Amino acid sequence: MPAYADLIITDAHIHTVDDDRSVAEAVAISDGRIVRVGDMTSVERLADVETTIIPCDGRVVLPGFIDAHTHMESTGRHLVHADLSEATTREEAIDLLTRGDIGHEWIFGFGYDESTWPEGELLRRDDLDEVSTERPVVAYRVDMHTASINSVALERVGDTLPEDDIELDEGEPTGLITEDAVGVVSEQTADASPTLTLLEAATAHALSLGVTCVHDMVRHSDAPRVYRALDIKDELDLRIRLNYWSNHLDAVDELGLQTNHGSDRVEVGAIKTFTDGAIGGRTAKVTEAYVDGEGTGTWVVDPDELEALVKRVDDAGHQLTIHAIGDEAIEVTLDKLESTDSPGRSRHRVEHVELASDEQIQRFTESGIIASVQPNFHQWSGEGGLYDRRLGEARSRGSNRFRTMADAGVNLAFGSDSMPIGPLYGIHCAVNARDPSQRLTVDEAIEAYTLGSAYAGFAEDDLGSIEPGKLADLVILEESPWEVPNAIAEIEVWKTIVGGEVVYRSS
């Protein structure tokens, strides 16, 4: 232990998220790590004239939040281009696009959610032609599995889009595209904004929300290069775990990258793949048909193809993380992961797990497979909301069953899927879920967003709790979530600390 601390936080309610869920008054930090946690008298003994003291005046200190599922470039695009997430009507979305950034050839909008609109209809070509008949326009739905493009964009890229992912009306494309077609448009417009600009905007935003580490899902992107360049220059304030899409597997293997390889700021995570789509676009693979449309969803990756991929990735020693939303997709995903030698030891993950059955939840427990879930998805589970309309009330109430998972001993990791990034919003959703039987306690929700996500990234020895020896990643809140359980989403972040350095201060 050093003779003196570089930084001491005092007069605080420090919820350590250790095994005892203990609460301390002060914490001392030296060389980026926590060296003492306890009462103010014992911690202040490590102060000298050069020690920085942060008196918290009774504020709450938590481990830095770890978002186990983000899309940082998408978050950056929301911030740089038209953010459609606040649109409450079709007209508002069109107006936001019309007033959007005109510094690019394309007009972009991100994050619209038609399920909150009175019309409840997805945007289509005719809607976006109102924005422009001269420039290509694309508006991405909040789940990024569906997008809408105007007539100019259809003329520009229509011939390159997979036919199965284009909605037709009497043989003519409506401008609504899904799944692989969305990926094609994203790839063809990837150079519209510099990656550095997007990642800097997203990083600053995440830090302002108390996020100190993200598991970023990267695909057809130079984000890994940008992150590493910032790390080399000591200009990266956020910890990044890179989960590479399976499209990159050949390159990952050729370069000899391995899960958990890297620095304390940028490391290799899992190999990411899909099974199904999303509930919003009726492409999540379910066993019982959607109540407001035909069919039971779509395989984005065929089960046979998934089986071969799982074997290859597991044999190479990589962690796997697989998107599965519908109950049929979850079943197939568990089948494939359980066929590996050690799904628990490899910490393989299933992302989203929105419609898991009792039997499937028990399989998560027995196998040790991690459920990487998004509590903010409860935003669609309210009465008359998206889940009710797509699935019916009974299945809606059976979605995102975090209480059942926690009681069964499932390894839970919380993330946002960037819809939107915001751990306090996610914690609020988990604590105030529509169905009281599925609500978590404040302690449980915070643990899933800290230690649970750290475990999902093999980082529980360094991150996720406030204990001596761990990296000094902390968030200081203006109010206590325990005192305002019905208003957790409204709590403001006062300071965010990464590696013992204050990287965000509220104004």
N, C-alpha and C positions, 0 to 999 in steps of 0.2 A: 504494500500500500504506500502511495506517495506521502511525503511529509505534509503537503498542502494541496488543496483543490484549486482547479482553474475556475470552476463555477459552482456556486451553491444556490439552491432554491430553498427558500425558507417560508415559514408561516403559511403553509399550504395543507390541503387535504389530499394527500398522495395515495391514490388507490393503486397498489402495486401489481395487482393481478397475479400474485404469487399463489402457491398452493393453499395458503391460509386466507387469501383475499384480505391481507392486512392493510391497514391505513397508517401512514407515517406523516410526520410534520415537515421533514426536510430531506434533501438528497444532495450529495456531493458528487462532483464529476471531475475527472482528471484524464487528460489525453484521450478524450472522446468516449470514455467509459465511466460507468457508475462505480464509485468506490465506497460509498456509505449511504445507507438509508435508515432513518430513525427519527428520534426526537431532535428538536432544534439544538439543544445543548450539546449533544454528542456530535452532531454534524458540524456545527459551527466551530468546533475545535480544529477543523481542517482548513480554516480560513487564515489567510495572511494578507498583507497590504496589496498584493497583486490579484487576489481572488475577486472575481466578479460576483456580486450578491444580487439575486433577484427575489425581493420580497413579494409574496403573492397575495397578501392581504386576505387570506382565507380562500383563495380560488382553488379549483380542483385540478390536480395533475394526474394524467393518465399516460400509459405507454403510448408512443406514437401509433396512429392507426395504420394498419397494413391492408391495402385494398387488393384482395386476391384475384381480382379479374377486372382489368381495365383495358381500354383502347385509347392510349394517350394521344395518338394523332387525331382520332375522331373528336376527342375532347377539345383539342386545339382548334379543330375546324369549327366547332360550335362557337368558340371564342373569337375566331378570326373572321368567319363568314356569317351568314344569316343564321341565327339561333331560333329555330322554330318551336322549341320546347314550350315557350310561353304562349303560343297561339291557342286561343280557345275556340276559334272558328276557322272555317276554310278561308274566309275573307281576310282574317288577320294573317294567316300563313302567306297568302298571296301578297299582301301588303308588305310583310317583312322581306319577302324575296325581292319585291320591286325596289325596296329601299336598301337592298343588300350591297355588299362590296362590288364596285364596278371596275376594280383594278385588274380583273381577269377576264379572259375570253368567255369562260363559263360562269354562270350564276349558280351558286351553291346554297343549299339550305339543309340543315341537319336537325333531326330530333323531333319531327312532327308526330303527334299522337292523335289520330282521328277519333280514337275511342272516347276522348273527352269532349268532342265537338257535338253540337246538337244534330248535325247531319249524319255523323258517324261514318262518313264515306272517305275512302282513301283518295288522295289526289291522283288525277290522271292528266293525259296530254292536254285536253281542252282547258283545264284549270291553269296549267303552267304556260299555255300560250297567251294567257292574260298578262303574264309577267313579261314575256318578250317573244316576238315572232322573228327576231333577227339573231339572237344569241341563244346558244344551248343552255337549258336550265335543267338541273337535277335537284330533287328534294328527297332526302333520305328519311324513311320512317325511323322512329326511335330505336327499334330493334336491329336496324342495319341489315335485315333480311329482306326488306322490301324498299323499293325506291320508285319515284315517279319522274318521268322525263317529258320534255315538251316535243313539239314536232321537229324543231331544228335539231335537237339531240338525237331523235329517232333517225333522221336523215343522215346524221353524222356517224352513228355507231350501230344503227339497227341491224345491219348485215353481219355484224360480229357477235351478236347476242345469241345464246343458245335458245332454240325455238321453244323448248319445254318450259322456259322461265319467262316467257312473254305472254301477258294476258291479251287475248284476242276478242273482238266483238264483231261477229259476222265476217270473220277472216281478217279484220284490220286490227293492228296493235293499238291498244288504248293508252299506251304510255306507262302502264303499270308493269314493273318487272320485279322478279324475286330471285333469291339465292345466287346461283352462279352468274346470272346476268348482272346482278348488282356488283359482283366482284369484277366483271369485265369493265363496267363503267368506272369503277373506282380506280382500276389499274390505268385506264386510258387518260384519266384526269389527275393522276398522282402528282404531276409536276406543277399543278396550278398554284401551290403554295410551298415555299421552302420548308423542308422537314424541321429544320432548326427553329424557324418561327413558330411552328405548331407546337413543338415539344417544349419550348420555353414558355409559351402561354399556358399550356396544360400543366407544366410543373409548378409554376407560380400559383395557379389556381388550386392545385392539390395541396400544396403546403399551407395555403390560407385556410384550408378545411381540416388541418391537423393530420393529413396523410404524410407519413414519412417514408413509406415504401410501397411500391406498386408491383404487381405481377402483370406485365404488359403483354398482350397478345399481338404479336407482330406478323405481318403478312405482306409480301411484295413491297417491302419498305427498306429504306436505308436508315431507319431509326437506330438499329444496333450500332452502326458506324458513328452516328451523331452522338449517341449516349457515350460511347467509349472515347470519342474525341473530347467531350466535355469532362469526362472523368480524368483523362490524362492531364488536362489543363487545370484540374482541381476546381472546376466550375459547375459541378453537378451536385445540387443540394438534396436531391431525392435519391433514395435507393431503388434500383431497378432490377427486377427479375424478368428475364426475357423468355417468354413461352413462344417458341417458334412454331408457326403453322407447319403442318406435315408437308406442304409444298416445298419447304426448305430442307427436308430431311437429307436429301443427297448432299447438299452443301454443308450441312451440319456434320455429317459423317466424314465428308472429304476433308474438312478443316480440323477434324479431331476434337470438336467441341463435345463436352460432356456435361450432363446435369450437375449443377452446383459449382461449375468451374467459373472463375472470374475474380473480381476484386470485391471489396465490401460495398461498393457502389453499383457495379454492373456485373451480373452473373447470369449464366445460362440456367434456364429453368426446365420446363417440360416441353414435349412435343404435343402440339394441339391439333385436334381434328374434330369433325362433326359426326353426328348420326342424323339428326333431324333438323327441322327449321324452327319456327317460332309460332306461338299461339296467335299473335296478332295477325299474321298472314295465313293462318290455318294450315301451316306447314309442319308444325310439331306433330310427331308420329304418335297417335293415340289409338287405343284399342276400340274405343267407342266413338262413333262419328261426331263431328261438330254439330251443335244444335242449330246453328244459323248458316249452315252451308254443307255442301256435299263432301264426302271423303273423310279419310282418317289421317291426312297429312302426307308428308313426302320424306323419302330417304334422301338426304343430301350425300351421304356416303353409304353405299350398299353394305349390308351386314357381312357379306363374304369379303368385300374389299376391306372392311374394318378389321375383320379377323386377321387377314394377312398383315395389315399395318401394325396392329397390336403386337403380333409376334415379332415382327422386325424391330420395332422400337424397343420392346422389352428385352429382346435378345442382345441389343446393343447397349443395354444398361441405362437407357433414358427413362425419366419419369414420363408418364402419359397423362394428358388432361383432355377429356372428351366431352364435348357438348351433347347433352341429352336432356330434353325437356318433357316430352310425352312419356306416358307409362310404358308404351311399347319400346320406345327408344331406350329408356332406362333399363328395361329388361335385357335387351340385346347387349347394351354396353356392359352391364354387370356380367353377363355370360362370357363375354370376350375377356374382360379384365380378370375374372376369376380363373380363367384358363391359364394364366401366367403362374409362374412358380411362387411368387411372393408379392401379391398386389399391395399388401399392407406395408411390408418392408420397403418396397419401391415407392410407396406413397402415391400410387396412381390416384387420379382425381376424376370425378364426374362433375361437370359444370352445369349449374342451374337446378336440376333435379326437381322440377316444379310439380310433377304429378306422380310422386312415388307412392306405391302401395305399402301396406303394413309389411308384407313379405319382403319387398325390396329394401325397405328401411332396415329390417333385420339382417339382410345380406350385407349391407354396408357395415353394420356393427361387426359381424362375424369375420368379414374379409379384411377389415381395416382400411378399405377404400375411403378416401376423403370425399365428403359432399361439399363442394365449393359452390355456395348458394348466394343469392342476392336478396337481402331482406327488403330492399326498395321495390321489388316486384309486387309487394303487397299494395302498391299504389293502384293496381288494376283489379284488386280483389274486393273492392267495395260493392255495396248493393247496387245492382244495375250496371256495374263496370264491365270492362273487357272480358274478364274471366266468366262472369255470369252470362254474357251474351254469346260467347263462343262455346262454353262448356256446360252451361246450366248451373243453377245454384249449388246443387249437391257436389259436383266436381270442383266448382270454384272454392267451396269451403274446404275441400280436401287438397288444396294446392299449398305449396311452400310450408310444409308441416314441420316447422323447426322445433316446436315443443316435443312432438313425438320423436323426432330425431335425437334431441338432447337427452330425453328420458331413456332412449334405447342405447345411448353411449356412442352415437355416431361421431366421428371426427368432423366437426363443423368448421368451415372457413368462410368468412363473410367477404364479399366484394360487391361492386356496384355495376359491373358491365358498362360503366360510364353512362348510366341511364337514371339519374346523373351521378357523377362522383359526389360523395357526401356521406361519410360514415355516421355523422350524427343523425342525418335523415334516415339512414338505414337502421340504425339502432332504434330510433323512434318507431319505425314501421314494425320492427320485430317485437317491441314491447307493447305496441298498441294494435296488434293484428286484429282483423275483423272478427275472427272466431276466438273468443277468450280462451278456449282450450288449447290454442296453438301459440299463445303469447309466451315470450321469454322474459325472465327477469332482467333488470338493468345490468346486473353483474354478468349474466350469461351472454347477453348481446355484446357487451364490451369485450368479453373474453374471446368471442368468435371473431371480432374485428381486430384483435391484437394477437394473443397467444395462439388462437386457432389458425389464423392466417400465417403466422410465423411457422407453425408446424407444417403447414401445407407447402412451405418453401424450405424445409429442412433447416430452419433458422431459429428454432426455439431456444438454443443455447446462447444466442446473441440478442434476440429481439423478442418483443411480445409481452414483457413484464419489466417491472422496475426493481432490479435486484443487483447487488454488487457483482461486478464482472461483466455485466451486459453492456452493449452499446447504448449510449445516452441519447436515445430517440424518445422525445416526450412531447406531449401536447398539454397546454394549460388552457382551461376553459373558464369563461366568465361566470358560469353557473354550474350547479351540481345536477347531473341527470337524475339522481336519486330524489332530489327535491322537487323537480318539475317533470315527472314522468310523462305527462300529457303534452309537453311542449319541448321535448328534447331537440327536435329539428330546428327550433328557434335559438338554441344556445350558440353564442359566438365564441370563436377561438381567439384567445388573447395572445398567445405566443406558440410557435412551433419550433422545436429544437431537434436538430439532427447531428449526431456525433458530437454533442456538447456545444454546438454553435447555434445561436438563434438565427433561424432562416426565414422566419415570418413574424412580424409584429403588427397587431391591429392598429388601425389609425386612431 
